[in-house]
Amino acid sequence: MKHIVMLLPLVLAACNSGPNVTAKNASVEEVSNKVAAAAGSGNFISPGAWESKIVADIEIPNMDKIPAETVKAMKEKMQQGQTVTTCVTEEDVKSPKAGMFGGDKSCRYDHFTMAGGTIDAKMTCDRAGQKQVMTVKGTYSATSYHTEVKTEGAGGKFSATVDAKRTGQCTGKEQG
């Protein structure tokens, strides 16, 4: 979940009404380079402290074998949400870090579109014959975003809603 929170503000580095970022059947590196190029052409996201609230749900194989009270407690905690504060620096905005767009060399974006305040992406990973699909859909501005993330594969299903907003300058006390 922390990876999602760290990923989203920087994925949104190509936000606002600026250039469109579009890719089909592209590697994580290709998408990263396109977003970095778009981010370098202007100030698309406001650097500073970002507060993100994540509300999630998970389904894993053999969940029925876990004690019911454990599953209930886990799901209740995920539904209450977790709030994380991260720092997006000027450097992050100008030059997003490699690998920031999730996945690894076993992953490819089926499609990735970020334009006009919306993001829509689908990435498929194949690790040792295990297929995993992740989708991201949402809206954004330079100071806030809302995304819905879904991942499905042999390891189960994960879904999360992330709502974030810029809260001011970085203080050095942020979690990431």
Sequence and secondary structure as in RCSB ss.txt:
>XXXX:A:sequence
MKHIVMLLPLVLAACNSGPNVTAKNASVEEVSNKVAAAAGSGNFISPGAWESKIVADIEIPNMDKIPAETVKAMK
EKMQQGQTVTTCVTEEDVKSPKAGMFGGDKSCRYDHFTMAGGTIDAKMTCDRAGQKQVMTVKGTYSATSYHTEVK
TEGAGGKFSATVDAKRTGQCTGKEQG
>XXXX:A:secstr
 HHHHHHHHHHGGG TTS  EEEEEEEHHHHHHHHHHHHHTS  S  EEEEEEEEEEEE TTGGGS HHHHHHHH
HHHHH EEEEEEE HHHHHS  TTTTS  TTEEEEEEEEETTEEEEEEEEEETTEEEEEEEEEEE SSEEEEEEE
EEETTEEEEEEEEEEEEES  S    
